[in-house]
């Protein structure tokens, strides 16, 4: 049995995602697995809708199995996000294709860029640019322009291209084939609309503005799902409290904190009265806003550097239909279907990773208007479709 996998966030699921699923079904004829981030996302934000509801929407729109990309990796850099997603795809034991979208229509160029990361001259140039003050994405862009081409440098300024390159790098040494699909409609983070397609970030903006037009851009779903969307601003005081209780050493142990950044964060925390002020005061030419947001979320959830060195230790199942259930027979990692029983079977490292997932679920509803009780991971059963 073979399957096609998608590493995703579905924050929220929209018509562009439905198009991608339809294309995969047309050309691969495989069951589709969504390896989906949980309640917090790679851009250092809270998910608009919780992971259980997003899994349900995915199953209602053509996905056969939804498994969770653990929070530790879901809120990490593009490289760690992609690497962990590919580890899960491989551990499923049936993945034939990893399917993802890119803005770049020249697929050969994406393979060239991925190959450049094995080039000693390229890596030397990246190091030189960083030593001269450029932050990593700019250093990579400049090095690609020299070693590969101007087009290669331009390509890595776009979010989906960046993730596509990381997927290609992570797939090396596996038997999973990449399937790159042209991104249609609009670019990532674009606020424009093209027919019934717009970006997830624009939909999130529309939700925050109570714009009823959002339902033009998402497949048919229960409108009640959007009645109490999560918003990071609702967590502002809780996050600031957490940061104010941390020592410099605590901050130094957060992922992506190096080169003395902990001192800058520590001082900024003491003087900031809002999340936006905090991000603005930490931001420099070397540190992107997305990186700072991820560091803040890691601090909030207690994620440390050592956790990222742990390879994905389990496959947490959120939902499936009949085809998806069949795929689970081939898994090569510990399967968590019943949380109570599954947790008991995990070793110490695996529990470190899973504890963050549990905490993320418990804290999630504090970012909504409807605060719920803890332990949803234990009380919400697997979503099943026939």
C-alpha positions in Angstrom: 0.0 0.0 0.0 1.3 3.5 -0.9 0.3 7.0 0.3 1.0 10.6 -0.6 1.9 13.0 2.3 1.4 16.7 2.8 3.2 18.6 5.6 0.8 21.4 6.5 -0.7 23.8 9.0 -4.1 24.4 7.5 -4.3 27.7 9.4 -7.0 27.8 8.2 -7.8 25.3 5.4 -8.7 27.2 2.3 -9.5 26.6 -1.4 -5.9 26.6 -2.4 -5.4 23.6 0.0 -8.4 21.9 -1.6 -6.9 22.4 -5.0 -3.7 20.8 -3.9 -5.5 17.7 -2.6 -7.5 17.4 -5.8 -4.3 17.6 -7.9 -2.7 14.8 -5.8 -5.7 12.6 -6.1 -5.8 13.2 -9.9 -2.2 12.2 -10.5 -1.2 9.8 -7.6 -4.4 7.9 -6.8 -3.1 7.3 -3.3 -4.6 7.9 0.1 -3.5 11.2 1.4 -1.8 11.8 4.8 -1.7 15.3 6.3 1.2 15.8 8.7 -0.3 18.8 10.4 1.1 21.2 13.0 -0.9 21.4 16.3 -2.2 24.5 18.1 0.9 26.7 17.5 2.5 27.4 14.1 5.8 27.8 12.4 5.5 31.6 12.1 5.5 31.8 15.9 1.7 32.3 16.3 -1.3 30.5 17.7 -3.5 28.6 15.3 -6.8 30.2 14.4 -8.8 27.0 15.0 -7.7 24.2 17.2 -6.0 21.1 15.8 -9.0 18.8 16.4 -11.3 21.0 14.3 -8.7 21.5 11.6 -8.2 17.8 11.4 -11.9 17.3 10.9 -12.0 19.9 8.1 -9.1 18.2 6.4 -10.9 14.8 6.5 -14.1 16.4 5.1 -12.1 17.7 2.2 -10.2 14.7 0.8 -7.5 13.8 3.4 -7.6 10.2 4.6 -5.3 10.4 7.6 -4.3 13.3 9.8 -1.3 13.0 12.2 0.2 15.7 14.3 3.6 17.3 13.7 4.6 17.7 17.3 4.7 21.3 18.6 8.4 21.3 19.4 9.1 20.9 15.6 6.1 22.8 14.4 7.3 26.1 16.0 10.9 25.7 14.8 12.9 27.0 11.9 11.9 25.9 8.3 14.8 23.4 8.4 13.7 21.7 11.6 10.0 21.9 10.6 10.7 20.2 7.2 13.1 17.6 8.7 10.6 16.5 11.3 7.8 16.3 8.8 9.8 14.1 6.5 10.8 11.9 9.5 7.1 11.3 10.1 6.4 10.7 6.4 9.1 8.1 6.3 8.1 6.5 9.6 4.6 5.9 8.3 6.2 3.2 6.2 3.9 3.7 3.1 4.8 7.2 1.9 5.5 7.3 -1.9 5.4 11.0 -2.5 5.8 14.2 -0.4 3.6 16.8 -2.1 4.2 20.5 -1.6 3.6 23.8 -3.4 6.1 26.3 -4.6 6.0 29.8 -6.1 8.9 28.8 -8.4 7.7 27.3 -11.7 11.2 26.1 -12.6 11.4 23.0 -10.5 15.0 22.2 -11.6 16.1 25.5 -10.0 14.7 24.3 -6.6 16.8 21.1 -6.9 19.8 23.2 -7.8 19.3 25.3 -4.7 18.9 22.3 -2.4 22.1 20.8 -3.9 24.0 24.0 -3.2 23.8 23.4 0.6 26.3 20.5 0.1 28.7 22.9 -1.7 31.7 23.9 0.4 32.1 27.2 -1.5 28.4 28.1 -0.9 28.6 27.4 2.8 31.8 29.4 3.1 30.1 32.4 1.5 27.1 32.1 3.8 29.5 32.1 6.8 31.3 35.2 5.4 28.1 37.1 4.9 26.9 36.3 8.4 30.3 37.3 9.9 29.8 40.7 8.1 26.4 41.2 9.8 23.8 39.6 7.5 21.2 37.4 9.1 21.0 33.8 7.8 18.2 34.2 5.1 20.0 37.2 3.5 23.4 35.4 3.7 21.9 32.4 1.9 20.3 34.6 -0.7 23.6 36.4 -1.5 25.6 33.1 -1.5 23.1 31.6 -4.0 23.4 34.5 -6.3 27.1 34.0 -6.5 27.3 30.2 -6.5 24.1 29.3 -8.5 22.4 32.3 -10.1 20.5 35.5 -9.5 17.3 33.6 -10.1 18.2 31.2 -7.3 18.8 34.1 -4.9 15.4 35.6 -5.8 13.7 32.3 -5.4 14.5 32.0 -1.7 12.9 35.3 -0.8 9.5 33.5 -1.1 8.1 31.4 1.8 6.9 28.3 -0.1 10.1 28.1 -2.1 12.1 28.2 1.2 10.1 25.3 2.6 10.3 23.5 -0.7 14.1 23.6 -0.6 14.1 22.4 3.0 11.8 19.5 2.0 14.1 18.5 -0.9 17.1 18.6 1.5 15.3 16.5 4.1 14.2 13.9 1.5 17.8 13.1 0.5 18.6 9.5 1.5 14.9 8.5 1.7 12.9 6.6 -0.9 10.2 9.3 -0.9 9.8 11.2 -4.1 9.0 14.9 -4.1 5.9 16.1 -6.0 6.1 19.9 -6.5 2.8 21.6 -7.3 2.6 25.1 -8.7 1.1 27.5 -6.1 -2.0 29.0 -7.7 -3.9 32.3 -7.1 -1.7 34.5 -4.8 1.6 34.3 -3.0 2.1 33.5 0.7 1.1 36.4 3.0 -0.4 38.3 0.1 -3.5 40.3 0.9 -4.9 40.1 -2.6 -7.6 37.8 -3.8 -7.8 35.9 -7.1 -11.2 34.5 -7.9 -12.0 32.3 -4.9 -8.3 32.0 -3.8 -6.5 34.1 -1.2 -3.7 33.4 1.3 -4.2 31.9 4.7 -2.7 35.1 6.2 -5.3 37.2 4.4 -8.1 34.9 5.7 -6.8 35.3 9.2 -6.8 39.1 8.8 -10.4 38.9 7.5 -11.4 36.8 10.5 -9.9 39.4 12.9 -12.0 42.0 11.1 -15.2 39.9 11.2 -15.3 40.0 7.4 -18.0 37.6 6.2 -16.3 37.4 2.8 -13.9 34.7 4.2 -16.5 32.0 3.3 -15.8 32.7 -0.4 -12.2 31.4 0.1 -12.7 28.3 2.2 -14.5 25.1 1.3 -17.9 24.6 2.8 -17.6 24.1 6.6 -19.4 24.9 9.8 -19.4 28.7 10.3 -19.4 28.1 14.0 -15.8 27.1 13.8 -14.9 30.8 13.3 -17.0 32.1 16.2 -14.2 32.0 18.8 -11.0 32.1 16.8 -7.7 32.1 18.8 -5.6 35.3 18.8 -2.1 35.7 20.2 -3.0 39.1 21.6 -5.3 37.3 24.1 -2.3 35.5 25.4 -0.2 38.7 25.7 -0.2 39.1 29.5 0.4 35.4 30.1 3.3 35.3 27.7 4.8 38.5 29.2 4.4 37.0 32.7 6.2 33.8 31.6 9.1 35.8 30.0 9.5 38.0 33.1 10.0 34.9 35.3 12.9 33.6 33.1 16.6 34.1 33.9 19.2 34.9 31.3 20.3 31.2 31.4 16.7 30.1 30.8 16.5 32.3 27.7 19.9 31.1 26.5 18.5 27.6 26.5 15.7 28.5 24.0 16.0 27.3 20.4 17.5 29.8 18.0 19.1 31.9 20.8 22.8 32.3 20.3 25.5 35.0 19.9 24.4 36.7 23.1 20.8 37.2 21.9 19.7 36.1 25.4 21.0 39.4 26.9 19.1 41.5 24.4 15.9 39.5 25.0 16.3 39.7 28.8 16.7 43.5 28.8 13.8 43.9 26.3 11.5 41.8 28.4 12.1 44.0 31.4 11.2 47.2 29.5 8.4 46.0 27.2 4.7 46.3 28.1 3.3 44.6 25.0 4.2 41.7 22.7 4.6 44.1 19.7 6.9 46.4 21.7 8.9 43.4 22.8 9.4 42.1 19.2 10.3 45.6 18.0 12.9 46.1 20.7 14.6 42.7 20.0 14.4 43.1 16.2 17.7 43.9 14.4 19.0 43.5 10.9 20.3 40.0 12.0 17.2 38.6 13.6 13.9 38.3 11.7 10.5 39.0 13.3 9.5 35.4 12.5 12.5 34.1 14.4 11.8 36.3 17.4 8.1 35.2 17.5 9.2 31.6 17.4 11.6 32.2 20.3 8.8 33.8 22.3 6.4 30.9 21.7 9.2 28.4 22.7 9.6 30.4 25.9 5.9 30.3 26.6 5.6 26.5 26.0 8.9 25.6 27.7 10.6 24.3 24.6 14.4 24.1 25.0 17.3 23.6 22.6 17.9 20.0 23.7 14.4 19.0 22.6 15.1 19.8 19.0 18.0 17.3 19.0 15.5 14.5 19.7 14.2 12.8 16.5 10.5 12.5 16.2 9.6 9.7 18.7 6.0 8.9 17.9 3.1 9.3 15.5 0.1 11.0 17.1 -3.1 10.2 15.2 -5.8 12.9 15.1 -8.2 11.4 12.6 -8.8 9.0 9.7 -11.3 7.4 7.4 -11.4 3.8 6.3 -8.4 4.2 3.9 -6.4 6.2 6.5 -7.0 3.5 9.2 -5.4 0.9 6.8 -2.3 3.0 6.5 -1.6 2.8 10.3 -0.7 -0.9 10.0 2.6 -0.1 8.4 3.9 2.5 10.9 7.5 2.2 12.0 7.2 4.4 15.1 5.1 4.3 18.3 1.5 5.0 17.3 -0.5 7.1 19.7 -4.2 6.6 19.2 -5.3 6.4 22.8 -3.4 9.2 24.6 -3.7 7.7 28.1 -2.3 4.3 27.0 0.1 5.8 24.5 1.7 8.2 26.9 2.6 5.4 29.4 4.5 3.5 26.6 6.8 6.5 25.8 10.4 6.8 27.0 11.8 9.8 28.8 12.7 11.7 25.6 9.4 11.0 23.9 7.6 12.2 27.0 9.5 15.5 26.8 8.1 16.1 23.3 4.6 14.9 24.1 4.4 17.0 27.3 4.8 20.1 25.1 1.9 19.0 22.9 -0.3 18.5 26.0 0.7 21.9 27.4 0.0 23.5 24.1 -3.5 22.1 24.1 -4.1 23.2 27.7 -3.0 26.8 27.1 -4.6 27.1 23.6 -8.1 28.1 24.8 -6.7 30.9 26.9 -6.1 32.6 23.5 -9.9 32.4 22.7 -13.0 34.0 24.1 -14.2 30.6 25.4 -11.8 29.2 27.9 -12.1 25.5 28.3 -10.9 23.0 30.8 -7.5 21.2 30.4 -6.8 17.7 29.2 -8.5 18.0 25.7 -5.9 15.6 24.4 -7.3 13.0 26.7 -11.0 13.7 26.3 -11.1 14.4 22.5 -11.2 11.0 20.7 -9.8 10.3 17.2 -12.0 11.8 14.5 -13.4 9.0 12.4 -15.0 9.2 8.9 -16.4 6.3 6.9 
